[in-house]
């Protein structure tokens, strides 16, 4: 895709996983939050910019998938915004759009939601390592899967589009269809770097309501 920077032929910066891109979805309607999550202030920067910056420490290029006409805050240099042309089809459509955007430059991508203020690059790297040999690696914690904290091979876009065409919009349907590794918290924390950086796996913590936002700010020592 034109406009997405490539580092092909260049040395991969320390900390970035070769062949791994990043995709951050921000097109949700944020009904329970009552305002756009992308613009929530977190430590002096918009939440979307914070998450993109964290993802970019482990993956490149990074694209943000936004809704048509959606206003997004300023993002780090080199990050591209792509527009999901079909609204109302949920995260699977955004995942497919993001994979399409990065496919010319990477074999796989870490896909994140906007509302993950405690995401650590160590988590992204660990998920990338665990996805090796599988089409998808998805965490399963506290009784449910986390499709927006997962690594997807770019080749699964075709299956995602077929599911959307059949009106089967849940990411779980994709996990049923392609070779998927379901990752437990215990397996994640076998990695010493992740266990040191995020022993409680707060990388999986999302902000859905104003109370969630207030609690996250308090936990981070922010007003």
N, C-alpha and C positions, 0 to 999 in steps of 0.2 A: 504494500500500500504506500502511495506517495505521501511524504510528510512525516513518516515514522523514521526516526534516526536509526542508523545501523552502525554497529561497531565491528562489522565483518572485517577480518584481517588485522584488527587491532588487538593489543593485549587486553585481556579481561581484567578490569580493576580488582584489586584485592577485596574479597568479600562477596563479589558477584559470582553467581553460578553460570558457567558457560552454557549457552543455549537455552537459558531460562529467561522468558519475558515476564512482565507484570501487567495485570489487567485490574483496574479498580472500577467497580460499578457504582454510579451515583445517580441513576435515573429513577430511583424509587420515589414514591409520593410522600413519604414521611408523615403519614396521617396521625399515628400515635404521638409522634414528637411534636406536631403542630407547626413546625417550621423546617426549612431545608437543612438536613444534617450536614451537607457539604460546607455550609457557612458557619456552623457552630464554632465558637472560639475555644481553642484548647491550648493553653500555654502561650497565647499571643499569636497563634496562626490558625487559619481555618482548618477544620477537622480533615477535609479532603486533602489539603496540602500536606498535612502531617502524615496521613496514611501513605500517600504517594511517595513522600520522602523516605519513609521506612521501607517500603517495597523496593525502591530504587537502590537501596544499599545492597540488595541481594539479587536483583533481577534487572535486565535491560534488553530492549526498550520497554518503557512503561506507557500504556495508553489508558485514558479515562473514557469510559463509556457513559455518555449522558443522553438524556432525552432530547428530541428535537426542540430547539429554542431555549433549552434550559441554560440559565446563567450559572457559570461556575467561577470560583475564585481563581486568582493568579496561582499558577503551578510552577514547580521547578523547571529550569531550562531543559529543553529537549523532550518534555512530556507532551504527548499529543492527545487532543480530545477528538473522539469519534462519536458520531450520532447514531443511535439505534433507530432505524427508520420505522420500526413497527413498535408502537407503544402498547402497553397493557398485557404483554405476554410473559411478564415475570423475569426472574433472573436467568433462566435458561436462554432466553433471547439475548440478553446482555452478554452472557458467556460466549455465545456463538459469534456475536459481533466483535467482541474483544479478540477472540482467537483468530478470526479472519484478518483483523488488523495487524496482528503480530506474526502471523504465519510466515511471511516472506523472510523474517529475520530470526526466528527462533523455532525450536522443535516443540516447546511446551511453555506453559505459562502458569504462574501463580495467580489465582483469581481472588480478589479481596472485595469486601464491602467497604463503603465509606466509613461506617460507624465502628471502627476498630482502633480506638486511640492507643491501646496498649500493645499493638502488634510489634513484634521484634523481628529484625532481620534473621536472627537465629532460628526462629520458627519457620520462616520461609525456606531457609536452607535445609532444615531438617525434613520438611515436607517434600522438597525437591529430591532429596536423597532417597526417601521412602517410595517415591513414585517410580523409580527406576524399574523397568521390566513390566510396568502396568500402563494402561491408558490413562487412568485417573488414580489419584490418592486423595482420600477424603477423611478428615478426622471424625470420630464418633465419640462424643463426650456428653455427659449428663443426659443420656437417653435419646440423643438425636444426632443426625449428621450435620456437618457444617460445610455446605457446598460453596460458600463464599469465604473459605479459608483453605482452599484445595488447589492441587496442581493437576492440570489437564494437558494431555497431549493435543497439539493443534489439530491432529487428524480426526479427533472426535467431533469436530464441528459438523461433519456430514451427518452423523447420527443425531446430533442435537437438532439440526434443521428438520430431519425426517420426523422426529418426535413432535416438534412444534407444528409441522404440517398435519400431523394426526391429532392435534389438540391435546397432546400429552406433555404438559408444560412443567411438571415437577422435575428438578434435577435428579431425584432418586430414580426416575425411569431411565435416565442415562446410565446411572451406576449399575442398573440391572442388565443393561445391554452391552456394555463394553467391559473389558477386564479392569476391575476396580479393586484397589487395596483399601480396606477400611482400617483406619489407624486409631489405635487406642491411646489414651493419655499415657499409659505405662510405656508403650513403645516409643512415643514421642520423647519421653523424659529419659530414655536410655542414652540419649545424646548428651554428653557432658556440657557442651556449649549451651544448649537450650536449657538444661536443668539449672545452669548457673544464671542465665539471663532471665528466665521466665519460669520459675519452679511451680507456680500456681496455674500456668497456662492462661494467663490473662490475655494472651493474643487472641483467644477465642471469645473474649467478652465484647458484646455489642451494646449499643445504646438505642433503645427503642422508644423510651418515654422521657419526659422532662426529669422524672425522678432518677432514671438511669444516668442521665447526663450530670445531674447534681452529685450523685454518688461517685461517678467517675472523676469529676473535678476534685472532690474531697479526697478520694484515694490518691490522686496525683499531687495533693498538696496545693491545689489551685483554687482560686476564688470563683 
